[in-house]
Amino acid sequence: MQKSRILAACCVLLFASGALLLARAQKEEPSGVKITQSAEAFLKTLSEAQRQKASFAYDSKERLNWHYIPRVRKGLPLRELEGDARKAAHALLQASLSEAGYNQALNVMSLEEILYLLERGDREKRRANRDPGKYYISIFGTPTLKGTWGWRIEGHHLSLNYTITAGKVVASTPEFFGANPALVDAGPKRKIRVLGPEEDIARQILLLCDSAQLKAAHISPKAPNDIRSTGTPQPSTSPPVGLPVSKMSAAQKKLMERLLAEYLQNMPADVSRERRAKIIKAGEGKIHFAWWGDKEPNKRHAYRVQGPTFLIEYNNTQNDANHLHTVWRDRAGDLNVPLK
């Protein structure tokens, strides 16, 4: 019975994105314009009480108060939305991500249903803690094509943060996606891995290391318990460690391109292009790859990819290495706040 219920939840995970997808415009326009228009439309669907719950001043300290753990949050949760308001909330999320990123966000949220089925204890308490609708929308300032404003959607294992100025996305970090369970095994040909490529491609880079490269890349056989970016307003300023791309083989460089593409594909096309352009301008050879922990799958491990303009942190150590965290951060400063 339990296995069949998990399988049913897996089906929700697999098909939730398809059920909620909205029509995308054929002609590309700046994502900041679409996000702003979607936010304006979303606010119009809300009651006055809901608008107050969702709205904050742009300079509110709450804008810097991001995190990915289950905790009490401010903002307006999806579970309090119905009809047009719920559709508008998803339209805002879709405008803020690529199709791949939108699907990934839905899959992350859907994993809460898997946790509800897997965990034991009082049913009402489990539902209160594990709910795909327990993701909160916060609007910072007034959505406008002339000024600066921001928005965030956040809950367990998801934190997406945006700042828009004059219809342009000027900040899209921290960008956090996590997965628990990272592997859902409901039987033969029924395995689901949210964020699986982020693990597999990085491991291939490590396994192709010769002895000299491995000495540089494999920092420690012991993996840290989590990423360093546990809700910090700004990324770490420590220098990069590990194996530089300039000292990788041709095969490893191709894998690094694939790994970066896997992370870059979540954002709208113009945001992704801008990130990639900054990486190229700063020098791809200056990117470093570092690994901690075991080399084998299903064992505690973590890695970091750091370049002059960005920082990726990945950790899969909790729940017997079946609970992973990933984050993309801007080395110039997150949340439209320059790094000092």
C-alpha positions in Angstrom: 0.0 0.0 0.0 2.8 2.4 1.0 4.7 1.7 -2.2 1.6 2.3 -4.4 1.0 5.6 -2.6 4.6 6.6 -3.2 4.2 5.6 -6.9 1.1 7.8 -7.1 3.1 10.7 -5.6 5.8 10.0 -8.2 3.3 10.4 -10.9 2.4 13.8 -9.4 6.1 14.7 -9.5 6.5 13.5 -13.1 3.4 15.2 -14.5 2.8 18.3 -12.3 4.9 20.4 -14.6 2.9 19.4 -17.7 -0.4 20.1 -16.0 0.6 23.6 -14.8 2.5 24.8 -17.9 1.1 28.0 -19.4 1.4 29.2 -23.0 4.7 31.0 -23.7 4.9 33.9 -26.1 6.6 33.1 -29.4 8.5 36.3 -29.6 11.1 36.7 -26.9 11.0 39.9 -24.9 13.2 40.9 -21.9 12.4 38.6 -19.0 12.3 41.5 -16.6 9.4 43.0 -18.5 7.5 39.7 -18.4 8.2 39.3 -14.7 7.1 42.8 -13.9 3.9 42.4 -15.9 3.2 39.0 -14.3 3.7 40.4 -10.8 1.3 43.3 -11.6 -1.3 40.8 -12.8 -0.7 38.6 -9.8 -1.3 41.4 -7.3 -4.5 42.3 -9.0 -6.0 38.9 -8.3 -5.4 39.2 -4.5 -7.7 40.4 -1.8 -6.5 43.3 0.3 -5.5 40.9 3.1 -3.5 38.8 0.7 -1.7 41.8 -0.8 -0.7 42.9 2.6 0.7 39.5 3.4 2.7 39.4 0.1 4.0 42.9 0.1 7.1 44.4 1.7 9.1 47.6 1.2 12.0 47.1 -1.2 14.5 48.0 1.5 13.0 45.7 4.0 15.4 43.4 5.9 13.2 40.6 4.9 14.5 40.8 1.3 17.9 39.6 2.5 16.4 36.9 4.8 16.5 34.0 2.4 16.9 30.3 3.4 16.0 26.8 2.1 15.2 25.0 5.3 11.7 24.3 6.6 10.9 27.2 8.9 8.3 29.9 9.7 8.2 32.3 6.8 6.6 35.6 5.9 4.9 36.2 2.6 1.8 34.7 0.9 1.8 30.8 0.6 0.6 29.1 -2.5 -1.8 27.0 -0.5 -3.8 30.1 0.3 -4.4 30.8 -3.4 -7.2 29.5 -5.6 -8.5 30.0 -9.1 -7.1 33.1 -10.9 -4.7 33.9 -8.1 -3.1 30.5 -8.2 -2.8 30.6 -12.0 -1.3 34.1 -11.7 1.3 32.9 -9.1 2.4 30.2 -11.5 2.5 32.6 -14.4 4.9 34.8 -12.3 7.1 31.8 -11.5 7.1 30.7 -15.1 8.0 34.2 -16.3 11.0 34.1 -13.9 12.4 30.8 -15.2 13.1 28.9 -18.3 10.8 26.0 -19.1 13.4 23.6 -17.7 13.8 25.8 -14.5 10.0 26.0 -14.0 9.7 22.2 -14.3 12.6 21.8 -11.8 10.9 24.2 -9.3 7.7 22.2 -9.6 9.5 18.9 -9.1 11.3 20.3 -6.0 7.9 21.4 -4.5 6.3 18.1 -5.4 8.9 16.2 -3.4 7.1 17.5 -0.3 4.3 15.0 -1.1 6.9 12.2 -1.1 8.2 13.2 2.3 4.7 13.4 3.7 4.2 9.8 2.6 7.6 8.5 3.8 7.8 10.2 7.2 6.0 8.8 10.3 4.0 10.4 13.0 0.8 12.3 13.3 -0.8 12.8 9.9 -1.9 16.4 10.6 1.5 17.4 11.8 3.2 15.8 8.8 0.8 17.6 6.4 1.5 20.9 8.2 5.3 20.3 7.7 5.2 18.7 4.3 2.9 20.5 1.8 3.6 21.4 -1.9 1.6 24.5 -1.3 3.9 25.7 1.5 5.9 28.0 -0.8 5.7 31.7 -0.1 5.6 34.6 -2.5 7.0 38.0 -1.4 7.0 41.2 -3.4 9.5 43.8 -2.4 8.5 47.3 -3.5 6.1 48.1 -6.3 6.4 46.1 -9.6 7.0 48.8 -12.2 8.9 49.2 -15.5 10.4 52.5 -14.4 11.8 51.8 -10.9 13.4 49.0 -8.9 11.6 46.2 -7.2 12.1 42.5 -6.3 10.3 39.3 -5.6 11.0 35.9 -4.1 9.4 32.5 -4.0 10.7 30.3 -1.2 10.1 27.2 0.8 11.8 23.9 1.7 14.6 23.4 -0.8 13.6 26.3 -3.1 14.7 29.9 -2.9 14.5 32.1 -6.0 15.3 35.8 -5.7 15.0 38.5 -8.3 15.6 42.2 -8.5 14.3 44.1 -11.6 15.2 47.7 -12.6 13.4 49.4 -15.5 12.3 46.1 -16.8 15.7 44.4 -16.7 16.7 41.6 -14.3 19.7 43.1 -12.5 20.0 40.2 -9.9 18.7 36.6 -9.9 20.7 35.2 -7.0 20.8 33.4 -4.6 19.3 30.7 -6.8 18.7 27.6 -4.7 17.3 24.2 -5.6 17.4 21.1 -3.4 16.0 17.6 -3.5 14.9 15.3 -0.6 14.8 12.5 -1.5 17.3 13.0 -4.3 16.5 9.5 -5.5 12.9 8.2 -5.4 12.8 4.5 -6.0 9.3 3.1 -6.5 10.4 0.0 -8.4 11.8 -1.1 -11.8 11.8 1.8 -14.3 10.1 4.0 -11.7 13.2 5.9 -10.4 13.1 9.6 -10.2 16.2 11.8 -9.6 15.6 15.5 -9.3 18.9 17.3 -9.9 20.6 14.0 -11.0 22.7 15.5 -13.8 24.2 18.1 -11.5 25.7 15.1 -9.6 26.6 12.8 -12.4 28.4 15.3 -14.7 30.5 16.6 -11.8 31.5 13.1 -10.8 32.6 12.3 -14.4 35.0 15.2 -14.2 36.5 13.8 -11.1 36.8 10.3 -12.4 38.7 11.5 -15.4 41.4 13.1 -13.3 44.9 11.7 -13.5 46.9 11.5 -10.4 48.2 15.1 -10.5 44.7 16.5 -11.3 43.1 14.4 -8.6 45.6 15.8 -6.0 44.4 19.3 -6.9 40.7 18.5 -7.3 40.0 16.1 -4.4 40.3 18.4 -1.4 39.4 15.9 1.3 37.9 12.4 1.7 35.5 13.9 4.3 32.6 16.0 2.9 31.2 19.0 4.9 27.7 18.6 6.3 26.2 21.3 4.1 27.0 24.1 1.7 28.7 27.2 3.1 25.9 29.4 1.8 23.3 28.5 4.4 21.2 31.6 4.1 24.0 34.1 4.1 23.1 37.4 2.4 26.3 37.3 0.3 28.5 34.6 -1.1 31.8 33.6 0.4 34.8 35.8 -0.7 37.4 33.1 -0.1 39.7 32.3 -3.1 38.9 29.3 -5.3 40.4 25.9 -4.5 40.7 22.8 -6.7 41.6 22.0 -10.3 41.5 25.0 -12.7 39.8 24.4 -16.0 43.0 25.5 -17.7 44.6 22.3 -16.5 41.8 20.0 -17.5 41.8 17.6 -20.5 39.6 18.3 -23.5 37.1 15.7 -22.3 36.9 17.3 -18.8 36.5 20.8 -20.3 33.5 19.5 -22.3 32.0 18.0 -19.2 32.5 21.4 -17.4 30.6 23.1 -20.2 27.8 20.6 -19.8 27.8 21.1 -16.0 27.6 24.9 -16.3 24.9 24.5 -19.0 22.9 22.3 -16.5 22.9 25.2 -14.0 22.5 28.0 -16.5 19.4 26.5 -18.2 17.1 27.2 -15.3 17.0 31.0 -15.8 15.2 32.8 -18.7 17.3 32.9 -21.9 18.5 36.5 -21.5 19.6 36.0 -17.9 21.4 32.8 -18.9 23.1 34.5 -21.8 24.3 37.4 -19.6 25.7 35.0 -17.0 27.5 33.0 -19.7 28.9 36.2 -21.3 30.3 37.2 -18.0 31.9 33.8 -17.5 33.6 33.9 -20.9 34.8 37.5 -20.5 36.3 36.7 -17.1 38.1 33.6 -18.5 36.8 30.1 -18.5 40.3 28.8 -17.7 40.1 30.6 -14.3 37.2 28.4 -13.2 38.1 25.9 -10.4 36.5 22.5 -9.6 36.9 21.0 -6.2 35.5 17.8 -4.7 35.0 16.6 -1.1 34.0 13.2 0.2 33.6 9.9 -1.6 34.0 9.4 -5.3 31.3 6.7 -5.5 27.5 7.3 -5.9 25.3 7.1 -2.8 28.1 8.1 -0.6 28.6 11.5 1.2 30.1 14.0 -1.3 30.2 17.7 -2.2 31.7 19.9 -4.8 32.3 23.5 -5.7 32.7 25.3 -9.0 34.0 28.8 -8.7 34.9 31.3 -11.3 35.6 35.1 -11.1 31.9 35.9 -11.6 30.0 33.0 -10.0 30.0 30.3 -7.3 28.2 27.0 -7.4 28.0 24.9 -4.3 26.6 21.4 -4.2 26.3 19.1 -1.2 24.8 15.6 -0.9 25.6 14.3 2.6 22.3 14.1 4.6 20.0 11.1 4.8 22.8 8.7 3.7 23.6 10.9 0.7 20.0 11.0 -0.6 19.4 14.7 0.2 21.1 17.3 -1.9 21.5 21.1 -2.0 22.7 23.3 -4.9 23.1 27.0 -5.1 24.3 29.5 -7.7 25.6 32.8 -6.4 27.0 36.0 -8.0 30.5 36.8 -7.0 29.8 40.5 -7.5 27.1 40.4 -4.9 23.6 38.9 -4.6 20.2 40.6 -4.3 21.4 43.7 -6.1 23.8 44.5 -3.2 27.4 45.0 -4.3 29.9 42.8 -2.5 32.2 44.9 -0.3 
